[in-house]
Each structure stands twice: as C-alpha cells, then as structure tokens.
Amino acid sequence: MSDKNESFERPAQKVEVLLSESPQIRSITDEKGFYLLGNVPVGKHSISIKYTVQVNEKVEERLKKDTVKIERAQAIVNKNVTLTAED
C-alpha cells in the first residue's frame, strides 16, 4: 500500500550547480547527482542548483538553494543532489 504523500528522491542528473557569490564556480552533476566544486574559499556559501521540469507541455527552469560551510582553504565540495516530486 502506498501513501499518496510519500516523496521519492531521485538523483538530479546533469543539472547546473554554482556558487551564488564570487568567485563564481560552476559544475554539472553526474548520473548519480554528484557534483564537484574546486577551490572554494573558506566560509559559508550559498549554492544554487538550476534544473528544468516539464509542466504539462511547457518546460520550466527552477532553482533550488543549498548551503555549504568550508573550513579550510581551497576545499573541494563533493556532494550529492536529489530532487523530489515537490521540487
């Protein structure tokens, strides 16, 4: 039996991930939803995840926000992005 409110997460494949502030560092997720951002400065950073969804017959671009905290110089962010039906 399935709950109608149940959300299923799926990897966000081939979506753009970027540091929202300067320096602008970008990446594209792989087939498992992982992305890699290199040389991210120390500090707390806002990350934007840009993806498209099809609504009826129209394709819409959407933006999801995330935050990462970098504690050492020139760190590499390697993280997994998932989307749910609500995203």
HTML snippet that shows the backbone in 3Dmol.js (N, CA, C, O; Angstrom):
<script src="https://3Dmol.org/build/3Dmol-min.js"></script>
<div id="view" style="width:600px;height:400px;position:relative"></div>
<script>
const pdb = `
ATOM      1  N   MET A   1       0.834  -1.172   0.000  1.00  0.00           N
ATOM      2  CA  MET A   1       0.000   0.000   0.000  1.00  0.00           C
ATOM      3  C   MET A   1       0.881   1.238   0.000  1.00  0.00           C
ATOM      4  O   MET A   1       1.874   1.291   0.725  1.00  0.00           O
ATOM      5  N   SER A   2       0.538   2.210  -0.786  1.00  0.00           N
ATOM      6  CA  SER A   2       1.362   3.393  -0.944  1.00  0.00           C
ATOM      7  C   SER A   2       0.660   4.632  -0.386  1.00  0.00           C
ATOM      8  O   SER A   2      -0.537   4.832  -0.587  1.00  0.00           O
ATOM      9  N   ASP A   3       1.428   5.447   0.313  1.00  0.00           N
ATOM     10  CA  ASP A   3       0.920   6.711   0.826  1.00  0.00           C
ATOM     11  C   ASP A   3       1.012   7.751  -0.282  1.00  0.00           C
ATOM     12  O   ASP A   3       2.086   7.936  -0.853  1.00  0.00           O
ATOM     13  N   LYS A   4      -0.086   8.435  -0.602  1.00  0.00           N
ATOM     14  CA  LYS A   4      -0.090   9.414  -1.691  1.00  0.00           C
ATOM     15  C   LYS A   4       0.825  10.594  -1.415  1.00  0.00           C
ATOM     16  O   LYS A   4       1.252  11.260  -2.359  1.00  0.00           O
ATOM     17  N   ASN A   5       1.143  10.880  -0.150  1.00  0.00           N
ATOM     18  CA  ASN A   5       2.013  11.990   0.189  1.00  0.00           C
ATOM     19  C   ASN A   5       3.486  11.599   0.231  1.00  0.00           C
ATOM     20  O   ASN A   5       4.347  12.433   0.511  1.00  0.00           O
ATOM     21  N   GLU A   6       3.770  10.348  -0.043  1.00  0.00           N
ATOM     22  CA  GLU A   6       5.129   9.854   0.007  1.00  0.00           C
ATOM     23  C   GLU A   6       5.958  10.494  -1.101  1.00  0.00           C
ATOM     24  O   GLU A   6       5.520  10.548  -2.251  1.00  0.00           O
ATOM     25  N   SER A   7       7.162  10.984  -0.762  1.00  0.00           N
ATOM     26  CA  SER A   7       8.055  11.593  -1.741  1.00  0.00           C
ATOM     27  C   SER A   7       9.164  10.617  -2.086  1.00  0.00           C
ATOM     28  O   SER A   7       9.716   9.952  -1.210  1.00  0.00           O
ATOM     29  N   PHE A   8       9.480  10.538  -3.343  1.00  0.00           N
ATOM     30  CA  PHE A   8      10.579   9.703  -3.780  1.00  0.00           C
ATOM     31  C   PHE A   8      11.699  10.608  -4.258  1.00  0.00           C
ATOM     32  O   PHE A   8      11.493  11.460  -5.123  1.00  0.00           O
ATOM     33  N   GLU A   9      12.892  10.422  -3.691  1.00  0.00           N
ATOM     34  CA  GLU A   9      14.041  11.194  -4.124  1.00  0.00           C
ATOM     35  C   GLU A   9      14.701  10.484  -5.282  1.00  0.00           C
ATOM     36  O   GLU A   9      14.757   9.255  -5.337  1.00  0.00           O
ATOM     37  N   ARG A  10      15.199  11.280  -6.203  1.00  0.00           N
ATOM     38  CA  ARG A  10      15.935  10.736  -7.331  1.00  0.00           C
ATOM     39  C   ARG A  10      17.160  11.618  -7.561  1.00  0.00           C
ATOM     40  O   ARG A  10      17.114  12.817  -7.284  1.00  0.00           O
ATOM     41  N   PRO A  11      18.254  11.044  -8.063  1.00  0.00           N
ATOM     42  CA  PRO A  11      19.440  11.862  -8.319  1.00  0.00           C
ATOM     43  C   PRO A  11      19.129  12.945  -9.347  1.00  0.00           C
ATOM     44  O   PRO A  11      18.421  12.701 -10.325  1.00  0.00           O
ATOM     45  N   ALA A  12      19.653  14.120  -9.122  1.00  0.00           N
ATOM     46  CA  ALA A  12      19.488  15.228 -10.063  1.00  0.00           C
ATOM     47  C   ALA A  12      20.607  15.123 -11.090  1.00  0.00           C
ATOM     48  O   ALA A  12      21.721  15.590 -10.854  1.00  0.00           O
ATOM     49  N   GLN A  13      20.310  14.516 -12.218  1.00  0.00           N
ATOM     50  CA  GLN A  13      21.306  14.260 -13.249  1.00  0.00           C
ATOM     51  C   GLN A  13      21.450  15.447 -14.191  1.00  0.00           C
ATOM     52  O   GLN A  13      20.465  16.042 -14.627  1.00  0.00           O
ATOM     53  N   LYS A  14      22.707  15.775 -14.493  1.00  0.00           N
ATOM     54  CA  LYS A  14      23.055  16.805 -15.467  1.00  0.00           C
ATOM     55  C   LYS A  14      22.363  18.141 -15.209  1.00  0.00           C
ATOM     56  O   LYS A  14      21.815  18.755 -16.125  1.00  0.00           O
ATOM     57  N   VAL A  15      22.396  18.583 -13.949  1.00  0.00           N
ATOM     58  CA  VAL A  15      21.894  19.908 -13.611  1.00  0.00           C
ATOM     59  C   VAL A  15      23.089  20.789 -13.248  1.00  0.00           C
ATOM     60  O   VAL A  15      24.136  20.295 -12.829  1.00  0.00           O
ATOM     61  N   GLU A  16      22.917  22.092 -13.414  1.00  0.00           N
ATOM     62  CA  GLU A  16      23.990  23.033 -13.135  1.00  0.00           C
ATOM     63  C   GLU A  16      23.998  23.406 -11.654  1.00  0.00           C
ATOM     64  O   GLU A  16      22.959  23.713 -11.070  1.00  0.00           O
ATOM     65  N   VAL A  17      25.185  23.373 -11.063  1.00  0.00           N
ATOM     66  CA  VAL A  17      25.380  23.745  -9.664  1.00  0.00           C
ATOM     67  C   VAL A  17      26.406  24.871  -9.666  1.00  0.00           C
ATOM     68  O   VAL A  17      27.460  24.756 -10.291  1.00  0.00           O
ATOM     69  N   LEU A  18      26.096  25.961  -8.964  1.00  0.00           N
ATOM     70  CA  LEU A  18      27.043  27.059  -8.942  1.00  0.00           C
ATOM     71  C   LEU A  18      27.065  27.768  -7.600  1.00  0.00           C
ATOM     72  O   LEU A  18      26.060  27.841  -6.893  1.00  0.00           O
ATOM     73  N   LEU A  19      28.238  28.288  -7.271  1.00  0.00           N
ATOM     74  CA  LEU A  19      28.404  29.121  -6.098  1.00  0.00           C
ATOM     75  C   LEU A  19      27.687  30.421  -6.403  1.00  0.00           C
ATOM     76  O   LEU A  19      27.950  31.045  -7.431  1.00  0.00           O
ATOM     77  N   SER A  20      26.786  30.839  -5.528  1.00  0.00           N
ATOM     78  CA  SER A  20      25.950  32.004  -5.811  1.00  0.00           C
ATOM     79  C   SER A  20      26.707  33.327  -5.734  1.00  0.00           C
ATOM     80  O   SER A  20      26.273  34.318  -6.321  1.00  0.00           O
ATOM     81  N   GLU A  21      27.821  33.357  -5.025  1.00  0.00           N
ATOM     82  CA  GLU A  21      28.594  34.589  -4.916  1.00  0.00           C
ATOM     83  C   GLU A  21      29.944  34.420  -5.597  1.00  0.00           C
ATOM     84  O   GLU A  21      30.251  33.358  -6.140  1.00  0.00           O
ATOM     85  N   SER A  22      30.736  35.466  -5.561  1.00  0.00           N
ATOM     86  CA  SER A  22      32.038  35.455  -6.209  1.00  0.00           C
ATOM     87  C   SER A  22      33.036  34.695  -5.330  1.00  0.00           C
ATOM     88  O   SER A  22      32.927  34.819  -4.111  1.00  0.00           O
ATOM     89  N   PRO A  23      33.973  33.939  -5.829  1.00  0.00           N
ATOM     90  CA  PRO A  23      34.140  33.671  -7.250  1.00  0.00           C
ATOM     91  C   PRO A  23      33.067  32.704  -7.745  1.00  0.00           C
ATOM     92  O   PRO A  23      32.676  31.783  -7.028  1.00  0.00           O
ATOM     93  N   GLN A  24      32.604  32.912  -8.945  1.00  0.00           N
ATOM     94  CA  GLN A  24      31.542  32.072  -9.465  1.00  0.00           C
ATOM     95  C   GLN A  24      32.155  30.760  -9.983  1.00  0.00           C
ATOM     96  O   GLN A  24      32.820  30.729 -11.018  1.00  0.00           O
ATOM     97  N   ILE A  25      31.911  29.697  -9.238  1.00  0.00           N
ATOM     98  CA  ILE A  25      32.435  28.373  -9.571  1.00  0.00           C
ATOM     99  C   ILE A  25      31.245  27.521  -9.962  1.00  0.00           C
ATOM    100  O   ILE A  25      30.235  27.509  -9.259  1.00  0.00           O
ATOM    101  N   ARG A  26      31.351  26.800 -11.083  1.00  0.00           N
ATOM    102  CA  ARG A  26      30.230  26.027 -11.617  1.00  0.00           C
ATOM    103  C   ARG A  26      30.607  24.564 -11.812  1.00  0.00           C
ATOM    104  O   ARG A  26      31.779  24.204 -11.930  1.00  0.00           O
ATOM    105  N   SER A  27      29.570  23.739 -11.840  1.00  0.00           N
ATOM    106  CA  SER A  27      29.746  22.316 -12.101  1.00  0.00           C
ATOM    107  C   SER A  27      28.435  21.760 -12.655  1.00  0.00           C
ATOM    108  O   SER A  27      27.392  22.411 -12.589  1.00  0.00           O
ATOM    109  N   ILE A  28      28.506  20.562 -13.194  1.00  0.00           N
ATOM    110  CA  ILE A  28      27.325  19.833 -13.674  1.00  0.00           C
ATOM    111  C   ILE A  28      27.295  18.495 -12.939  1.00  0.00           C
ATOM    112  O   ILE A  28      28.324  17.832 -12.818  1.00  0.00           O
ATOM    113  N   THR A  29      26.114  18.093 -12.445  1.00  0.00           N
ATOM    114  CA  THR A  29      26.018  16.825 -11.722  1.00  0.00           C
ATOM    115  C   THR A  29      26.172  15.643 -12.680  1.00  0.00           C
ATOM    116  O   THR A  29      25.860  15.738 -13.867  1.00  0.00           O
ATOM    117  N   ASP A  30      26.659  14.536 -12.136  1.00  0.00           N
ATOM    118  CA  ASP A  30      26.800  13.313 -12.930  1.00  0.00           C
ATOM    119  C   ASP A  30      25.507  12.494 -12.860  1.00  0.00           C
ATOM    120  O   ASP A  30      24.492  12.979 -12.362  1.00  0.00           O
ATOM    121  N   GLU A  31      25.545  11.262 -13.357  1.00  0.00           N
ATOM    122  CA  GLU A  31      24.342  10.426 -13.409  1.00  0.00           C
ATOM    123  C   GLU A  31      23.826  10.025 -12.029  1.00  0.00           C
ATOM    124  O   GLU A  31      22.678   9.600 -11.893  1.00  0.00           O
ATOM    125  N   LYS A  32      24.680  10.160 -10.996  1.00  0.00           N
ATOM    126  CA  LYS A  32      24.261   9.837  -9.630  1.00  0.00           C
ATOM    127  C   LYS A  32      23.914  11.085  -8.828  1.00  0.00           C
ATOM    128  O   LYS A  32      23.603  10.995  -7.640  1.00  0.00           O
ATOM    129  N   GLY A  33      23.967  12.257  -9.478  1.00  0.00           N
ATOM    130  CA  GLY A  33      23.627  13.502  -8.816  1.00  0.00           C
ATOM    131  C   GLY A  33      24.780  14.172  -8.087  1.00  0.00           C
ATOM    132  O   GLY A  33      24.568  15.159  -7.383  1.00  0.00           O
ATOM    133  N   PHE A  34      26.007  13.653  -8.240  1.00  0.00           N
ATOM    134  CA  PHE A  34      27.157  14.236  -7.564  1.00  0.00           C
ATOM    135  C   PHE A  34      27.756  15.360  -8.393  1.00  0.00           C
ATOM    136  O   PHE A  34      27.756  15.319  -9.624  1.00  0.00           O
ATOM    137  N   TYR A  35      28.267  16.366  -7.690  1.00  0.00           N
ATOM    138  CA  TYR A  35      28.980  17.451  -8.350  1.00  0.00           C
ATOM    139  C   TYR A  35      30.265  17.730  -7.592  1.00  0.00           C
ATOM    140  O   TYR A  35      30.415  17.335  -6.436  1.00  0.00           O
ATOM    141  N   LEU A  36      31.179  18.404  -8.244  1.00  0.00           N
ATOM    142  CA  LEU A  36      32.473  18.726  -7.667  1.00  0.00           C
ATOM    143  C   LEU A  36      32.751  20.198  -7.912  1.00  0.00           C
ATOM    144  O   LEU A  36      32.751  20.652  -9.056  1.00  0.00           O
ATOM    145  N   LEU A  37      32.988  20.949  -6.838  1.00  0.00           N
ATOM    146  CA  LEU A  37      33.382  22.348  -6.943  1.00  0.00           C
ATOM    147  C   LEU A  37      34.778  22.467  -6.343  1.00  0.00           C
ATOM    148  O   LEU A  37      34.975  22.137  -5.174  1.00  0.00           O
ATOM    149  N   GLY A  38      35.736  22.928  -7.118  1.00  0.00           N
ATOM    150  CA  GLY A  38      37.104  23.044  -6.644  1.00  0.00           C
ATOM    151  C   GLY A  38      37.466  24.458  -6.248  1.00  0.00           C
ATOM    152  O   GLY A  38      36.873  25.421  -6.734  1.00  0.00           O
ATOM    153  N   ASN A  39      38.448  24.580  -5.360  1.00  0.00           N
ATOM    154  CA  ASN A  39      38.984  25.869  -4.926  1.00  0.00           C
ATOM    155  C   ASN A  39      37.928  26.798  -4.331  1.00  0.00           C
ATOM    156  O   ASN A  39      37.921  27.996  -4.615  1.00  0.00           O
ATOM    157  N   VAL A  40      37.055  26.257  -3.523  1.00  0.00           N
ATOM    158  CA  VAL A  40      36.026  27.060  -2.871  1.00  0.00           C
ATOM    159  C   VAL A  40      36.659  27.759  -1.669  1.00  0.00           C
ATOM    160  O   VAL A  40      37.261  27.096  -0.824  1.00  0.00           O
ATOM    161  N   PRO A  41      36.534  29.088  -1.576  1.00  0.00           N
ATOM    162  CA  PRO A  41      37.135  29.818  -0.455  1.00  0.00           C
ATOM    163  C   PRO A  41      36.514  29.432   0.889  1.00  0.00           C
ATOM    164  O   PRO A  41      35.385  28.944   0.949  1.00  0.00           O
ATOM    165  N   VAL A  42      37.276  29.662   1.967  1.00  0.00           N
ATOM    166  CA  VAL A  42      36.801  29.399   3.325  1.00  0.00           C
ATOM    167  C   VAL A  42      35.575  30.266   3.602  1.00  0.00           C
ATOM    168  O   VAL A  42      35.523  31.428   3.197  1.00  0.00           O
ATOM    169  N   GLY A  43      34.590  29.693   4.294  1.00  0.00           N
ATOM    170  CA  GLY A  43      33.397  30.444   4.681  1.00  0.00           C
ATOM    171  C   GLY A  43      32.125  29.688   4.365  1.00  0.00           C
ATOM    172  O   GLY A  43      32.159  28.564   3.864  1.00  0.00           O
ATOM    173  N   LYS A  44      31.004  30.322   4.666  1.00  0.00           N
ATOM    174  CA  LYS A  44      29.699  29.742   4.390  1.00  0.00           C
ATOM    175  C   LYS A  44      29.236  30.257   3.029  1.00  0.00           C
ATOM    176  O   LYS A  44      29.256  31.461   2.776  1.00  0.00           O
ATOM    177  N   HIS A  45      28.822  29.346   2.161  1.00  0.00           N
ATOM    178  CA  HIS A  45      28.461  29.719   0.798  1.00  0.00           C
ATOM    179  C   HIS A  45      27.069  29.212   0.431  1.00  0.00           C
ATOM    180  O   HIS A  45      26.644  28.132   0.841  1.00  0.00           O
ATOM    181  N   SER A  46      26.390  30.020  -0.343  1.00  0.00           N
ATOM    182  CA  SER A  46      25.099  29.633  -0.895  1.00  0.00           C
ATOM    183  C   SER A  46      25.350  29.007  -2.258  1.00  0.00           C
ATOM    184  O   SER A  46      26.097  29.541  -3.078  1.00  0.00           O
ATOM    185  N   ILE A  47      24.717  27.877  -2.481  1.00  0.00           N
ATOM    186  CA  ILE A  47      24.859  27.169  -3.752  1.00  0.00           C
ATOM    187  C   ILE A  47      23.498  27.125  -4.431  1.00  0.00           C
ATOM    188  O   ILE A  47      22.486  26.825  -3.798  1.00  0.00           O
ATOM    189  N   SER A  48      23.483  27.422  -5.713  1.00  0.00           N
ATOM    190  CA  SER A  48      22.252  27.362  -6.495  1.00  0.00           C
ATOM    191  C   SER A  48      22.299  26.142  -7.397  1.00  0.00           C
ATOM    192  O   SER A  48      23.321  25.845  -8.014  1.00  0.00           O
ATOM    193  N   ILE A  49      21.176  25.439  -7.463  1.00  0.00           N
ATOM    194  CA  ILE A  49      21.049  24.259  -8.312  1.00  0.00           C
ATOM    195  C   ILE A  49      19.976  24.576  -9.340  1.00  0.00           C
ATOM    196  O   ILE A  49      18.802  24.718  -8.996  1.00  0.00           O
ATOM    197  N   LYS A  50      20.378  24.688 -10.607  1.00  0.00           N
ATOM    198  CA  LYS A  50      19.454  25.046 -11.681  1.00  0.00           C
ATOM    199  C   LYS A  50      19.059  23.789 -12.444  1.00  0.00           C
ATOM    200  O   LYS A  50      19.916  23.029 -12.896  1.00  0.00           O
ATOM    201  N   TYR A  51      17.756  23.578 -12.583  1.00  0.00           N
ATOM    202  CA  TYR A  51      17.269  22.405 -13.295  1.00  0.00           C
ATOM    203  C   TYR A  51      15.971  22.741 -14.004  1.00  0.00           C
ATOM    204  O   TYR A  51      15.358  23.773 -13.733  1.00  0.00           O
ATOM    205  N   THR A  52      15.553  21.874 -14.909  1.00  0.00           N
ATOM    206  CA  THR A  52      14.305  22.089 -15.642  1.00  0.00           C
ATOM    207  C   THR A  52      13.328  20.960 -15.334  1.00  0.00           C
ATOM    208  O   THR A  52      13.725  19.825 -15.071  1.00  0.00           O
ATOM    209  N   VAL A  53      12.043  21.299 -15.372  1.00  0.00           N
ATOM    210  CA  VAL A  53      10.974  20.315 -15.212  1.00  0.00           C
ATOM    211  C   VAL A  53       9.948  20.560 -16.301  1.00  0.00           C
ATOM    212  O   VAL A  53       9.802  21.678 -16.796  1.00  0.00           O
ATOM    213  N   GLN A  54       9.250  19.516 -16.663  1.00  0.00           N
ATOM    214  CA  GLN A  54       8.181  19.662 -17.641  1.00  0.00           C
ATOM    215  C   GLN A  54       6.852  19.728 -16.906  1.00  0.00           C
ATOM    216  O   GLN A  54       6.491  18.809 -16.172  1.00  0.00           O
ATOM    217  N   VAL A  55       6.128  20.824 -17.108  1.00  0.00           N
ATOM    218  CA  VAL A  55       4.817  21.027 -16.510  1.00  0.00           C
ATOM    219  C   VAL A  55       3.830  21.115 -17.667  1.00  0.00           C
ATOM    220  O   VAL A  55       3.860  22.051 -18.466  1.00  0.00           O
ATOM    221  N   ASN A  56       2.950  20.110 -17.735  1.00  0.00           N
ATOM    222  CA  ASN A  56       2.059  19.959 -18.891  1.00  0.00           C
ATOM    223  C   ASN A  56       2.917  19.872 -20.143  1.00  0.00           C
ATOM    224  O   ASN A  56       3.693  18.926 -20.279  1.00  0.00           O
ATOM    225  N   GLU A  57       2.808  20.815 -21.052  1.00  0.00           N
ATOM    226  CA  GLU A  57       3.626  20.773 -22.270  1.00  0.00           C
ATOM    227  C   GLU A  57       4.707  21.845 -22.268  1.00  0.00           C
ATOM    228  O   GLU A  57       5.342  22.097 -23.292  1.00  0.00           O
ATOM    229  N   LYS A  58       4.913  22.472 -21.121  1.00  0.00           N
ATOM    230  CA  LYS A  58       5.855  23.576 -21.005  1.00  0.00           C
ATOM    231  C   LYS A  58       7.055  23.159 -20.153  1.00  0.00           C
ATOM    232  O   LYS A  58       6.890  22.497 -19.129  1.00  0.00           O
ATOM    233  N   VAL A  59       8.254  23.544 -20.574  1.00  0.00           N
ATOM    234  CA  VAL A  59       9.472  23.276 -19.801  1.00  0.00           C
ATOM    235  C   VAL A  59       9.770  24.525 -18.973  1.00  0.00           C
ATOM    236  O   VAL A  59       9.856  25.632 -19.505  1.00  0.00           O
ATOM    237  N   GLU A  60       9.927  24.327 -17.655  1.00  0.00           N
ATOM    238  CA  GLU A  60      10.203  25.435 -16.745  1.00  0.00           C
ATOM    239  C   GLU A  60      11.564  25.250 -16.102  1.00  0.00           C
ATOM    240  O   GLU A  60      11.942  24.138 -15.735  1.00  0.00           O
ATOM    241  N   GLU A  61      12.305  26.355 -15.967  1.00  0.00           N
ATOM    242  CA  GLU A  61      13.572  26.323 -15.253  1.00  0.00           C
ATOM    243  C   GLU A  61      13.295  26.631 -13.791  1.00  0.00           C
ATOM    244  O   GLU A  61      12.541  27.552 -13.477  1.00  0.00           O
ATOM    245  N   ARG A  62      13.902  25.864 -12.903  1.00  0.00           N
ATOM    246  CA  ARG A  62      13.713  26.063 -11.462  1.00  0.00           C
ATOM    247  C   ARG A  62      15.062  26.199 -10.785  1.00  0.00           C
ATOM    248  O   ARG A  62      16.099  25.830 -11.336  1.00  0.00           O
ATOM    249  N   LEU A  63      15.020  26.736  -9.577  1.00  0.00           N
ATOM    250  CA  LEU A  63      16.223  26.965  -8.803  1.00  0.00           C
ATOM    251  C   LEU A  63      16.013  26.431  -7.390  1.00  0.00           C
ATOM    252  O   LEU A  63      15.007  26.726  -6.745  1.00  0.00           O
ATOM    253  N   LYS A  64      16.968  25.650  -6.924  1.00  0.00           N
ATOM    254  CA  LYS A  64      16.946  25.114  -5.565  1.00  0.00           C
ATOM    255  C   LYS A  64      18.201  25.635  -4.874  1.00  0.00           C
ATOM    256  O   LYS A  64      19.266  25.693  -5.488  1.00  0.00           O
ATOM    257  N   LYS A  65      18.086  26.009  -3.618  1.00  0.00           N
ATOM    258  CA  LYS A  65      19.222  26.568  -2.872  1.00  0.00           C
ATOM    259  C   LYS A  65      19.747  25.564  -1.855  1.00  0.00           C
ATOM    260  O   LYS A  65      18.991  24.765  -1.301  1.00  0.00           O
ATOM    261  N   ASP A  66      21.035  25.618  -1.622  1.00  0.00           N
ATOM    262  CA  ASP A  66      21.694  24.801  -0.618  1.00  0.00           C
ATOM    263  C   ASP A  66      22.796  25.658  -0.006  1.00  0.00           C
ATOM    264  O   ASP A  66      23.155  26.695  -0.563  1.00  0.00           O
ATOM    265  N   THR A  67      23.326  25.240   1.121  1.00  0.00           N
ATOM    266  CA  THR A  67      24.405  25.969   1.782  1.00  0.00           C
ATOM    267  C   THR A  67      25.508  24.992   2.152  1.00  0.00           C
ATOM    268  O   THR A  67      25.245  23.873   2.593  1.00  0.00           O
ATOM    269  N   VAL A  68      26.756  25.433   1.964  1.00  0.00           N
ATOM    270  CA  VAL A  68      27.905  24.634   2.403  1.00  0.00           C
ATOM    271  C   VAL A  68      28.805  25.514   3.253  1.00  0.00           C
ATOM    272  O   VAL A  68      28.904  26.721   3.032  1.00  0.00           O
ATOM    273  N   LYS A  69      29.457  24.897   4.226  1.00  0.00           N
ATOM    274  CA  LYS A  69      30.402  25.615   5.078  1.00  0.00           C
ATOM    275  C   LYS A  69      31.785  25.028   4.822  1.00  0.00           C
ATOM    276  O   LYS A  69      32.015  23.835   5.018  1.00  0.00           O
ATOM    277  N   ILE A  70      32.693  25.880   4.384  1.00  0.00           N
ATOM    278  CA  ILE A  70      34.064  25.466   4.071  1.00  0.00           C
ATOM    279  C   ILE A  70      34.972  25.947   5.197  1.00  0.00           C
ATOM    280  O   ILE A  70      34.993  27.132   5.530  1.00  0.00           O
ATOM    281  N   GLU A  71      35.721  25.011   5.778  1.00  0.00           N
ATOM    282  CA  GLU A  71      36.545  25.349   6.935  1.00  0.00           C
ATOM    283  C   GLU A  71      38.037  25.400   6.644  1.00  0.00           C
ATOM    284  O   GLU A  71      38.813  25.847   7.489  1.00  0.00           O
ATOM    285  N   ARG A  72      38.449  24.954   5.471  1.00  0.00           N
ATOM    286  CA  ARG A  72      39.874  25.046   5.135  1.00  0.00           C
ATOM    287  C   ARG A  72      40.040  25.589   3.725  1.00  0.00           C
ATOM    288  O   ARG A  72      39.153  25.436   2.885  1.00  0.00           O
ATOM    289  N   ALA A  73      41.155  26.213   3.472  1.00  0.00           N
ATOM    290  CA  ALA A  73      41.398  26.920   2.211  1.00  0.00           C
ATOM    291  C   ALA A  73      41.324  25.997   1.005  1.00  0.00           C
ATOM    292  O   ALA A  73      41.772  24.851   1.048  1.00  0.00           O
ATOM    293  N   GLN A  74      40.761  26.511  -0.048  1.00  0.00           N
ATOM    294  CA  GLN A  74      40.682  25.856  -1.354  1.00  0.00           C
ATOM    295  C   GLN A  74      40.120  24.440  -1.273  1.00  0.00           C
ATOM    296  O   GLN A  74      40.656  23.509  -1.874  1.00  0.00           O
ATOM    297  N   ALA A  75      39.054  24.296  -0.534  1.00  0.00           N
ATOM    298  CA  ALA A  75      38.416  22.989  -0.383  1.00  0.00           C
ATOM    299  C   ALA A  75      37.687  22.595  -1.662  1.00  0.00           C
ATOM    300  O   ALA A  75      37.394  23.431  -2.517  1.00  0.00           O
ATOM    301  N   ILE A  76      37.411  21.334  -1.764  1.00  0.00           N
ATOM    302  CA  ILE A  76      36.618  20.791  -2.860  1.00  0.00           C
ATOM    303  C   ILE A  76      35.305  20.307  -2.277  1.00  0.00           C
ATOM    304  O   ILE A  76      35.291  19.531  -1.322  1.00  0.00           O
ATOM    305  N   VAL A  77      34.211  20.762  -2.848  1.00  0.00           N
ATOM    306  CA  VAL A  77      32.892  20.319  -2.408  1.00  0.00           C
ATOM    307  C   VAL A  77      32.482  19.168  -3.311  1.00  0.00           C
ATOM    308  O   VAL A  77      32.423  19.326  -4.530  1.00  0.00           O
ATOM    309  N   ASN A  78      32.201  18.023  -2.729  1.00  0.00           N
ATOM    310  CA  ASN A  78      31.738  16.861  -3.481  1.00  0.00           C
ATOM    311  C   ASN A  78      30.473  16.404  -2.792  1.00  0.00           C
ATOM    312  O   ASN A  78      30.527  15.810  -1.716  1.00  0.00           O
ATOM    313  N   LYS A  79      29.348  16.675  -3.400  1.00  0.00           N
ATOM    314  CA  LYS A  79      28.077  16.466  -2.739  1.00  0.00           C
ATOM    315  C   LYS A  79      27.070  15.861  -3.708  1.00  0.00           C
ATOM    316  O   LYS A  79      27.215  15.975  -4.925  1.00  0.00           O
ATOM    317  N   ASN A  80      26.056  15.221  -3.156  1.00  0.00           N
ATOM    318  CA  ASN A  80      25.010  14.595  -3.945  1.00  0.00           C
ATOM    319  C   ASN A  80      23.763  15.474  -3.926  1.00  0.00           C
ATOM    320  O   ASN A  80      23.358  15.954  -2.867  1.00  0.00           O
ATOM    321  N   VAL A  81      23.153  15.687  -5.088  1.00  0.00           N
ATOM    322  CA  VAL A  81      21.914  16.461  -5.201  1.00  0.00           C
ATOM    323  C   VAL A  81      20.786  15.518  -5.549  1.00  0.00           C
ATOM    324  O   VAL A  81      20.905  14.722  -6.480  1.00  0.00           O
ATOM    325  N   THR A  82      19.688  15.597  -4.808  1.00  0.00           N
ATOM    326  CA  THR A  82      18.499  14.830  -5.145  1.00  0.00           C
ATOM    327  C   THR A  82      17.315  15.769  -5.274  1.00  0.00           C
ATOM    328  O   THR A  82      17.275  16.831  -4.653  1.00  0.00           O
ATOM    329  N   LEU A  83      16.369  15.372  -6.073  1.00  0.00           N
ATOM    330  CA  LEU A  83      15.130  16.125  -6.254  1.00  0.00           C
ATOM    331  C   LEU A  83      13.973  15.236  -5.874  1.00  0.00           C
ATOM    332  O   LEU A  83      14.023  14.021  -6.066  1.00  0.00           O
ATOM    333  N   THR A  84      12.925  15.839  -5.333  1.00  0.00           N
ATOM    334  CA  THR A  84      11.712  15.097  -5.013  1.00  0.00           C
ATOM    335  C   THR A  84      10.591  15.583  -5.920  1.00  0.00           C
ATOM    336  O   THR A  84      10.780  16.525  -6.690  1.00  0.00           O
ATOM    337  N   ALA A  85       9.451  14.963  -5.838  1.00  0.00           N
ATOM    338  CA  ALA A  85       8.319  15.354  -6.659  1.00  0.00           C
ATOM    339  C   ALA A  85       7.884  16.777  -6.359  1.00  0.00           C
ATOM    340  O   ALA A  85       7.304  17.437  -7.221  1.00  0.00           O
ATOM    341  N   GLU A  86       8.155  17.268  -5.140  1.00  0.00           N
ATOM    342  CA  GLU A  86       7.752  18.619  -4.763  1.00  0.00           C
ATOM    343  C   GLU A  86       8.675  19.688  -5.315  1.00  0.00           C
ATOM    344  O   GLU A  86       8.282  20.852  -5.396  1.00  0.00           O
ATOM    345  N   ASP A  87       9.924  19.317  -5.708  1.00  0.00           N
ATOM    346  CA  ASP A  87      10.901  20.301  -6.206  1.00  0.00           C
ATOM    347  C   ASP A  87      10.520  20.820  -7.574  1.00  0.00           C
ATOM    348  O   ASP A  87      11.230  21.652  -8.138  1.00  0.00           O
TER     349      ASP A  87
END
`;
const viewer = $3Dmol.createViewer("view");
viewer.addModel(pdb, "pdb");
viewer.setStyle({}, {cartoon: {color: "spectrum"}});
viewer.zoomTo();
viewer.render();
</script>
